[in-house]
Amino acid sequence: MTVMEQRGAYRPSPPPAWQPRTDPAPLLPDPEPYRVLGTPAAAQADPELLRRLYVQLVRGRRYNTQATALTKQGRLAVYPSSTGQEACEVAAALALQERDWLFPSYRDTLAVVARGVDPVEALTLLRGDWHTGYDPYAHRVAPLSTPLATQLPHAVGLAHAARLKGDDVVALALVGDGGTSEGDFHEALNFAAVQQAPVVFLVQNNGFAISVPLAKQTAAPSLAHKAVGYGMPGRLVDGNDAAAVHQVLTEAVRHARAGGGPTLVEAVTYRIDAHTNADDATRYRADAEVEAWRGHDPVHLLERELTERGLIDEAGIAAVREDAETMAARLRERMHEDPALDPMDLFAHVYAEPTPQLREQQDLLRAELEAEAEQEAAR
């Protein structure tokens, strides 16, 4: 008997609180990214879905190149291109039902457009003309989030609230690999898992958080493995395989809607263009690396699958590209129109009830504008 036992201080120890409550094995992602295109699973893919994905991929690629050109023409202040990541963007939008919500990051303009938002309205924030540019409630698309990962707790909150109200709604939140290093990411996953909120997290792992490679952000086997620590399933998918991403996200959304709780999906992809038009990507990555990923281009992968299965021919490909060119021409035309801006809009939609300070600033600006108008009329 120990001294402590002799003194009567001994008490039986309870089971350790840190013991896992569930078997972690079912939560673990596959060792390799899941693929459909170029595998036997492709034969089971819905031809109509593949065509739909292809149309959106081609339009998305053209949208990216056109928006990038608009920055060089001074029509956009900045544009974070998603060239190379179009499969993730399109699949995220198409995996949702109309009643569901999409929570994008700043790079997910293409997903916003694929969800149904007007292409010009989707660029309004990046143009510097408006707080958001589109009505989030009309499209069930949250505002583009420039701060890293702050949209994730919002997505969890909305999904949890919808479930409490009895609404059959799932939230899908997009984030980059850099965003997984933010506290908001961890808080969102923890809250979602504990509350079993109907939310899906899609991490687009494009290899770099601006110029910081993934290896300098995490030592985890994959970002999908982070799901296990929070008690949710982790899925690893080839982010350039549109059919695979769509399948994995559709399954995750269905799982969440059925009450199964959240899922973390890591899509392994690559950002072909620089971080933004203000970034020089040649300073931190080699051209050979970029070219290697061009060989795994999401548009070409799906086009090859459709061609080999006889689901599209040269005329069909030409028609899809022509449609994308028409879209780009219309976007270019509309973006070259100077918008009519009202400076008083700065105070709209900031608070539900304007604060005294905001009203004071509003009155000051109104007085300045009226004085300028009087001076202009007197000339």
Contacts in CASP RR format, 6 or more apart in sequence:
PFRMAT RR
TARGET T0000
AUTHOR 0000-0000-0000
METHOD contacts of the structure
MODEL  1
MTVMEQRGAYRPSPPPAWQPRTDPAPLLPDPEPYRVLGTPAAAQADPELL
RRLYVQLVRGRRYNTQATALTKQGRLAVYPSSTGQEACEVAAALALQERD
WLFPSYRDTLAVVARGVDPVEALTLLRGDWHTGYDPYAHRVAPLSTPLAT
QLPHAVGLAHAARLKGDDVVALALVGDGGTSEGDFHEALNFAAVQQAPVV
FLVQNNGFAISVPLAKQTAAPSLAHKAVGYGMPGRLVDGNDAAAVHQVLT
EAVRHARAGGGPTLVEAVTYRIDAHTNADDATRYRADAEVEAWRGHDPVH
LLERELTERGLIDEAGIAAVREDAETMAARLRERMHEDPALDPMDLFAHV
YAEPTPQLREQQDLLRAELEAEAEQEAAR
2 10 0 8 1.000
4 10 0 8 1.000
22 231 0 8 1.000
24 228 0 8 1.000
24 229 0 8 1.000
24 231 0 8 1.000
26 233 0 8 1.000
27 227 0 8 1.000
27 228 0 8 1.000
27 231 0 8 1.000
27 232 0 8 1.000
27 233 0 8 1.000
27 234 0 8 1.000
28 225 0 8 1.000
28 228 0 8 1.000
28 234 0 8 1.000
29 222 0 8 1.000
29 224 0 8 1.000
29 225 0 8 1.000
29 227 0 8 1.000
29 233 0 8 1.000
29 234 0 8 1.000
29 235 0 8 1.000
29 236 0 8 1.000
29 266 0 8 1.000
30 235 0 8 1.000
30 236 0 8 1.000
32 236 0 8 1.000
33 236 0 8 1.000
33 237 0 8 1.000
33 238 0 8 1.000
33 239 0 8 1.000
33 244 0 8 1.000
33 268 0 8 1.000
34 235 0 8 1.000
34 236 0 8 1.000
34 237 0 8 1.000
34 238 0 8 1.000
34 244 0 8 1.000
34 247 0 8 1.000
34 248 0 8 1.000
35 41 0 8 1.000
35 237 0 8 1.000
35 238 0 8 1.000
35 241 0 8 1.000
35 244 0 8 1.000
36 42 0 8 1.000
36 45 0 8 1.000
36 241 0 8 1.000
36 243 0 8 1.000
36 244 0 8 1.000
36 247 0 8 1.000
37 241 0 8 1.000
37 242 0 8 1.000
37 243 0 8 1.000
37 244 0 8 1.000
37 301 0 8 1.000
37 302 0 8 1.000
37 304 0 8 1.000
37 305 0 8 1.000
38 305 0 8 1.000
42 243 0 8 1.000
42 305 0 8 1.000
42 309 0 8 1.000
45 243 0 8 1.000
45 247 0 8 1.000
47 309 0 8 1.000
47 311 0 8 1.000
49 243 0 8 1.000
49 246 0 8 1.000
50 243 0 8 1.000
50 302 0 8 1.000
50 305 0 8 1.000
50 306 0 8 1.000
50 311 0 8 1.000
51 306 0 8 1.000
51 311 0 8 1.000
51 312 0 8 1.000
52 94 0 8 1.000
53 87 0 8 1.000
53 90 0 8 1.000
53 91 0 8 1.000
53 94 0 8 1.000
53 242 0 8 1.000
53 243 0 8 1.000
53 246 0 8 1.000
53 302 0 8 1.000
54 242 0 8 1.000
54 299 0 8 1.000
54 302 0 8 1.000
54 303 0 8 1.000
54 306 0 8 1.000
54 312 0 8 1.000
54 320 0 8 1.000
55 320 0 8 1.000
55 323 0 8 1.000
56 86 0 8 1.000
56 90 0 8 1.000
56 93 0 8 1.000
56 94 0 8 1.000
56 114 0 8 1.000
57 86 0 8 1.000
57 87 0 8 1.000
57 90 0 8 1.000
57 242 0 8 1.000
57 298 0 8 1.000
57 299 0 8 1.000
57 302 0 8 1.000
58 299 0 8 1.000
58 320 0 8 1.000
58 321 0 8 1.000
58 323 0 8 1.000
58 324 0 8 1.000
59 323 0 8 1.000
59 324 0 8 1.000
59 327 0 8 1.000
60 86 0 8 1.000
60 89 0 8 1.000
60 90 0 8 1.000
60 110 0 8 1.000
60 113 0 8 1.000
60 114 0 8 1.000
60 324 0 8 1.000
61 83 0 8 1.000
61 84 0 8 1.000
61 86 0 8 1.000
61 299 0 8 1.000
61 324 0 8 1.000
62 321 0 8 1.000
62 324 0 8 1.000
62 325 0 8 1.000
62 327 0 8 1.000
62 328 0 8 1.000
63 109 0 8 1.000
63 110 0 8 1.000
63 113 0 8 1.000
63 119 0 8 1.000
63 324 0 8 1.000
63 327 0 8 1.000
63 328 0 8 1.000
63 331 0 8 1.000
64 81 0 8 1.000
64 82 0 8 1.000
64 83 0 8 1.000
64 86 0 8 1.000
64 110 0 8 1.000
64 273 0 8 1.000
65 83 0 8 1.000
65 328 0 8 1.000
66 328 0 8 1.000
66 331 0 8 1.000
66 332 0 8 1.000
67 76 0 8 1.000
67 79 0 8 1.000
67 81 0 8 1.000
67 109 0 8 1.000
67 123 0 8 1.000
67 331 0 8 1.000
68 79 0 8 1.000
68 81 0 8 1.000
68 83 0 8 1.000
68 273 0 8 1.000
68 277 0 8 1.000
69 332 0 8 1.000
70 76 0 8 1.000
70 79 0 8 1.000
70 123 0 8 1.000
70 332 0 8 1.000
70 335 0 8 1.000
71 77 0 8 1.000
71 78 0 8 1.000
71 79 0 8 1.000
71 277 0 8 1.000
72 277 0 8 1.000
75 127 0 8 1.000
75 335 0 8 1.000
75 336 0 8 1.000
76 123 0 8 1.000
76 126 0 8 1.000
76 127 0 8 1.000
76 335 0 8 1.000
77 126 0 8 1.000
77 127 0 8 1.000
77 128 0 8 1.000
78 126 0 8 1.000
78 276 0 8 1.000
78 277 0 8 1.000
78 278 0 8 1.000
79 109 0 8 1.000
79 123 0 8 1.000
79 126 0 8 1.000
79 276 0 8 1.000
79 277 0 8 1.000
80 106 0 8 1.000
80 107 0 8 1.000
80 109 0 8 1.000
80 275 0 8 1.000
80 276 0 8 1.000
81 107 0 8 1.000
81 271 0 8 1.000
81 272 0 8 1.000
81 273 0 8 1.000
81 274 0 8 1.000
81 276 0 8 1.000
82 88 0 8 1.000
82 89 0 8 1.000
82 107 0 8 1.000
82 108 0 8 1.000
82 109 0 8 1.000
82 110 0 8 1.000
82 271 0 8 1.000
83 271 0 8 1.000
83 272 0 8 1.000
83 273 0 8 1.000
84 240 0 8 1.000
84 269 0 8 1.000
84 270 0 8 1.000
84 271 0 8 1.000
84 272 0 8 1.000
84 293 0 8 1.000
84 297 0 8 1.000
84 298 0 8 1.000
85 107 0 8 1.000
85 204 0 8 1.000
85 206 0 8 1.000
85 239 0 8 1.000
85 269 0 8 1.000
85 270 0 8 1.000
85 271 0 8 1.000
85 298 0 8 1.000
86 110 0 8 1.000
86 242 0 8 1.000
86 298 0 8 1.000
86 299 0 8 1.000
87 239 0 8 1.000
87 240 0 8 1.000
87 241 0 8 1.000
87 242 0 8 1.000
87 245 0 8 1.000
87 267 0 8 1.000
87 269 0 8 1.000
87 298 0 8 1.000
87 302 0 8 1.000
88 111 0 8 1.000
88 174 0 8 1.000
88 202 0 8 1.000
88 204 0 8 1.000
88 239 0 8 1.000
88 245 0 8 1.000
88 267 0 8 1.000
88 269 0 8 1.000
89 108 0 8 1.000
89 110 0 8 1.000
89 111 0 8 1.000
89 114 0 8 1.000
90 110 0 8 1.000
90 111 0 8 1.000
90 114 0 8 1.000
90 242 0 8 1.000
90 246 0 8 1.000
91 242 0 8 1.000
91 245 0 8 1.000
91 246 0 8 1.000
91 249 0 8 1.000
92 102 0 8 1.000
92 108 0 8 1.000
92 111 0 8 1.000
92 114 0 8 1.000
92 172 0 8 1.000
92 174 0 8 1.000
92 202 0 8 1.000
92 245 0 8 1.000
92 249 0 8 1.000
93 102 0 8 1.000
93 111 0 8 1.000
93 112 0 8 1.000
93 114 0 8 1.000
93 115 0 8 1.000
93 116 0 8 1.000
94 114 0 8 1.000
94 246 0 8 1.000
95 172 0 8 1.000
95 246 0 8 1.000
95 249 0 8 1.000
95 250 0 8 1.000
95 253 0 8 1.000
96 102 0 8 1.000
96 115 0 8 1.000
96 170 0 8 1.000
96 172 0 8 1.000
96 253 0 8 1.000
97 170 0 8 1.000
97 253 0 8 1.000
98 140 0 8 1.000
99 140 0 8 1.000
99 167 0 8 1.000
99 168 0 8 1.000
99 169 0 8 1.000
100 140 0 8 1.000
100 169 0 8 1.000
100 170 0 8 1.000
100 171 0 8 1.000
100 172 0 8 1.000
100 253 0 8 1.000
101 140 0 8 1.000
101 141 0 8 1.000
101 142 0 8 1.000
101 155 0 8 1.000
101 158 0 8 1.000
101 159 0 8 1.000
101 169 0 8 1.000
101 170 0 8 1.000
101 171 0 8 1.000
101 172 0 8 1.000
102 111 0 8 1.000
102 112 0 8 1.000
102 115 0 8 1.000
102 140 0 8 1.000
102 141 0 8 1.000
102 142 0 8 1.000
102 171 0 8 1.000
102 172 0 8 1.000
102 174 0 8 1.000
103 142 0 8 1.000
103 145 0 8 1.000
103 151 0 8 1.000
103 152 0 8 1.000
103 154 0 8 1.000
103 155 0 8 1.000
103 158 0 8 1.000
103 171 0 8 1.000
103 172 0 8 1.000
103 173 0 8 1.000
103 174 0 8 1.000
104 111 0 8 1.000
104 112 0 8 1.000
104 141 0 8 1.000
104 142 0 8 1.000
104 144 0 8 1.000
104 145 0 8 1.000
104 151 0 8 1.000
104 174 0 8 1.000
105 144 0 8 1.000
105 145 0 8 1.000
105 148 0 8 1.000
105 149 0 8 1.000
105 151 0 8 1.000
105 174 0 8 1.000
105 175 0 8 1.000
105 176 0 8 1.000
106 144 0 8 1.000
106 145 0 8 1.000
106 146 0 8 1.000
107 176 0 8 1.000
107 204 0 8 1.000
108 144 0 8 1.000
108 174 0 8 1.000
109 122 0 8 1.000
109 123 0 8 1.000
109 126 0 8 1.000
109 144 0 8 1.000
111 174 0 8 1.000
112 122 0 8 1.000
112 134 0 8 1.000
112 139 0 8 1.000
112 141 0 8 1.000
112 144 0 8 1.000
113 119 0 8 1.000
113 122 0 8 1.000
115 139 0 8 1.000
115 140 0 8 1.000
115 141 0 8 1.000
116 139 0 8 1.000
116 141 0 8 1.000
117 134 0 8 1.000
117 139 0 8 1.000
117 141 0 8 1.000
118 134 0 8 1.000
119 327 0 8 1.000
119 331 0 8 1.000
120 331 0 8 1.000
120 334 0 8 1.000
120 335 0 8 1.000
121 133 0 8 1.000
121 134 0 8 1.000
122 133 0 8 1.000
122 134 0 8 1.000
122 144 0 8 1.000
123 335 0 8 1.000
124 130 0 8 1.000
124 132 0 8 1.000
124 133 0 8 1.000
124 134 0 8 1.000
125 131 0 8 1.000
125 132 0 8 1.000
125 133 0 8 1.000
125 143 0 8 1.000
125 144 0 8 1.000
126 144 0 8 1.000
127 335 0 8 1.000
127 339 0 8 1.000
129 339 0 8 1.000
129 341 0 8 1.000
130 345 0 8 1.000
131 143 0 8 1.000
131 348 0 8 1.000
131 349 0 8 1.000
131 350 0 8 1.000
132 143 0 8 1.000
132 144 0 8 1.000
134 141 0 8 1.000
136 142 0 8 1.000
136 143 0 8 1.000
142 151 0 8 1.000
142 154 0 8 1.000
142 155 0 8 1.000
145 151 0 8 1.000
148 175 0 8 1.000
148 176 0 8 1.000
148 178 0 8 1.000
148 179 0 8 1.000
148 182 0 8 1.000
148 184 0 8 1.000
149 175 0 8 1.000
149 179 0 8 1.000
149 180 0 8 1.000
149 182 0 8 1.000
149 183 0 8 1.000
149 184 0 8 1.000
149 185 0 8 1.000
149 188 0 8 1.000
150 184 0 8 1.000
151 173 0 8 1.000
151 174 0 8 1.000
151 175 0 8 1.000
152 173 0 8 1.000
152 175 0 8 1.000
152 184 0 8 1.000
152 185 0 8 1.000
152 187 0 8 1.000
152 188 0 8 1.000
152 189 0 8 1.000
152 201 0 8 1.000
153 184 0 8 1.000
153 187 0 8 1.000
153 188 0 8 1.000
153 191 0 8 1.000
155 171 0 8 1.000
155 172 0 8 1.000
155 173 0 8 1.000
155 188 0 8 1.000
155 199 0 8 1.000
155 201 0 8 1.000
156 171 0 8 1.000
156 173 0 8 1.000
156 188 0 8 1.000
156 191 0 8 1.000
156 192 0 8 1.000
156 195 0 8 1.000
156 197 0 8 1.000
156 199 0 8 1.000
156 262 0 8 1.000
157 171 0 8 1.000
157 191 0 8 1.000
157 197 0 8 1.000
158 169 0 8 1.000
158 171 0 8 1.000
159 169 0 8 1.000
159 170 0 8 1.000
159 171 0 8 1.000
159 192 0 8 1.000
159 197 0 8 1.000
159 198 0 8 1.000
159 199 0 8 1.000
159 256 0 8 1.000
160 191 0 8 1.000
160 192 0 8 1.000
160 195 0 8 1.000
160 197 0 8 1.000
162 168 0 8 1.000
162 169 0 8 1.000
162 171 0 8 1.000
162 198 0 8 1.000
163 169 0 8 1.000
163 197 0 8 1.000
163 198 0 8 1.000
168 257 0 8 1.000
169 198 0 8 1.000
170 198 0 8 1.000
170 199 0 8 1.000
170 200 0 8 1.000
170 253 0 8 1.000
170 256 0 8 1.000
170 257 0 8 1.000
171 197 0 8 1.000
171 198 0 8 1.000
171 199 0 8 1.000
171 200 0 8 1.000
172 199 0 8 1.000
172 200 0 8 1.000
172 202 0 8 1.000
172 249 0 8 1.000
172 253 0 8 1.000
173 188 0 8 1.000
173 199 0 8 1.000
173 200 0 8 1.000
173 201 0 8 1.000
173 202 0 8 1.000
174 202 0 8 1.000
174 204 0 8 1.000
175 185 0 8 1.000
175 201 0 8 1.000
175 202 0 8 1.000
175 203 0 8 1.000
175 204 0 8 1.000
176 203 0 8 1.000
176 204 0 8 1.000
176 205 0 8 1.000
176 206 0 8 1.000
176 209 0 8 1.000
177 203 0 8 1.000
177 204 0 8 1.000
177 205 0 8 1.000
177 206 0 8 1.000
177 207 0 8 1.000
177 208 0 8 1.000
177 209 0 8 1.000
177 214 0 8 1.000
177 217 0 8 1.000
177 223 0 8 1.000
178 209 0 8 1.000
178 212 0 8 1.000
178 217 0 8 1.000
179 185 0 8 1.000
179 209 0 8 1.000
180 203 0 8 1.000
180 217 0 8 1.000
180 218 0 8 1.000
180 223 0 8 1.000
180 226 0 8 1.000
181 209 0 8 1.000
181 217 0 8 1.000
181 218 0 8 1.000
188 201 0 8 1.000
189 201 0 8 1.000
189 226 0 8 1.000
189 227 0 8 1.000
189 230 0 8 1.000
189 232 0 8 1.000
189 262 0 8 1.000
189 264 0 8 1.000
190 230 0 8 1.000
191 197 0 8 1.000
192 199 0 8 1.000
192 201 0 8 1.000
192 230 0 8 1.000
192 232 0 8 1.000
192 261 0 8 1.000
192 262 0 8 1.000
193 230 0 8 1.000
193 231 0 8 1.000
193 232 0 8 1.000
193 261 0 8 1.000
193 262 0 8 1.000
196 259 0 8 1.000
196 260 0 8 1.000
196 261 0 8 1.000
196 262 0 8 1.000
197 256 0 8 1.000
197 261 0 8 1.000
197 262 0 8 1.000
198 256 0 8 1.000
198 257 0 8 1.000
198 259 0 8 1.000
198 260 0 8 1.000
198 261 0 8 1.000
198 262 0 8 1.000
199 256 0 8 1.000
199 261 0 8 1.000
199 262 0 8 1.000
200 249 0 8 1.000
200 252 0 8 1.000
200 253 0 8 1.000
200 256 0 8 1.000
200 262 0 8 1.000
200 263 0 8 1.000
200 265 0 8 1.000
201 262 0 8 1.000
201 263 0 8 1.000
201 264 0 8 1.000
201 265 0 8 1.000
202 249 0 8 1.000
202 265 0 8 1.000
202 267 0 8 1.000
203 223 0 8 1.000
203 224 0 8 1.000
203 264 0 8 1.000
203 265 0 8 1.000
203 266 0 8 1.000
203 267 0 8 1.000
204 239 0 8 1.000
204 267 0 8 1.000
204 269 0 8 1.000
205 214 0 8 1.000
205 223 0 8 1.000
205 266 0 8 1.000
205 267 0 8 1.000
205 268 0 8 1.000
205 269 0 8 1.000
206 269 0 8 1.000
206 270 0 8 1.000
206 271 0 8 1.000
207 213 0 8 1.000
207 214 0 8 1.000
207 270 0 8 1.000
207 271 0 8 1.000
208 214 0 8 1.000
208 271 0 8 1.000
208 275 0 8 1.000
208 284 0 8 1.000
208 285 0 8 1.000
209 217 0 8 1.000
210 275 0 8 1.000
210 279 0 8 1.000
211 275 0 8 1.000
211 279 0 8 1.000
211 281 0 8 1.000
211 283 0 8 1.000
211 284 0 8 1.000
213 284 0 8 1.000
214 223 0 8 1.000
218 226 0 8 1.000
220 226 0 8 1.000
222 236 0 8 1.000
222 266 0 8 1.000
223 264 0 8 1.000
223 266 0 8 1.000
224 234 0 8 1.000
224 235 0 8 1.000
224 236 0 8 1.000
224 264 0 8 1.000
224 265 0 8 1.000
224 266 0 8 1.000
225 234 0 8 1.000
226 264 0 8 1.000
227 233 0 8 1.000
227 234 0 8 1.000
227 263 0 8 1.000
227 264 0 8 1.000
228 234 0 8 1.000
230 264 0 8 1.000
232 261 0 8 1.000
232 262 0 8 1.000
232 263 0 8 1.000
232 264 0 8 1.000
233 252 0 8 1.000
233 255 0 8 1.000
233 263 0 8 1.000
233 264 0 8 1.000
234 263 0 8 1.000
234 264 0 8 1.000
234 265 0 8 1.000
234 266 0 8 1.000
235 248 0 8 1.000
235 252 0 8 1.000
235 263 0 8 1.000
235 264 0 8 1.000
235 265 0 8 1.000
235 266 0 8 1.000
236 265 0 8 1.000
236 266 0 8 1.000
236 268 0 8 1.000
237 244 0 8 1.000
237 245 0 8 1.000
237 248 0 8 1.000
237 265 0 8 1.000
237 266 0 8 1.000
237 267 0 8 1.000
237 268 0 8 1.000
238 244 0 8 1.000
238 245 0 8 1.000
238 267 0 8 1.000
238 268 0 8 1.000
239 245 0 8 1.000
239 267 0 8 1.000
239 268 0 8 1.000
239 269 0 8 1.000
239 298 0 8 1.000
240 269 0 8 1.000
240 270 0 8 1.000
240 296 0 8 1.000
240 297 0 8 1.000
240 298 0 8 1.000
240 301 0 8 1.000
241 298 0 8 1.000
241 301 0 8 1.000
242 298 0 8 1.000
242 301 0 8 1.000
242 302 0 8 1.000
243 302 0 8 1.000
243 305 0 8 1.000
245 267 0 8 1.000
248 265 0 8 1.000
249 265 0 8 1.000
252 263 0 8 1.000
252 265 0 8 1.000
255 261 0 8 1.000
255 263 0 8 1.000
256 262 0 8 1.000
256 263 0 8 1.000
269 298 0 8 1.000
270 290 0 8 1.000
270 293 0 8 1.000
270 296 0 8 1.000
272 290 0 8 1.000
272 293 0 8 1.000
272 294 0 8 1.000
273 281 0 8 1.000
274 280 0 8 1.000
274 281 0 8 1.000
275 281 0 8 1.000
281 290 0 8 1.000
303 312 0 8 1.000
303 317 0 8 1.000
305 311 0 8 1.000
306 312 0 8 1.000
307 313 0 8 1.000
307 317 0 8 1.000
312 320 0 8 1.000
343 365 0 8 1.000
343 369 0 8 1.000
344 362 0 8 1.000
344 365 0 8 1.000
344 366 0 8 1.000
344 369 0 8 1.000
346 365 0 8 1.000
347 354 0 8 1.000
347 358 0 8 1.000
347 361 0 8 1.000
347 362 0 8 1.000
347 365 0 8 1.000
350 358 0 8 1.000
351 358 0 8 1.000
354 362 0 8 1.000
END
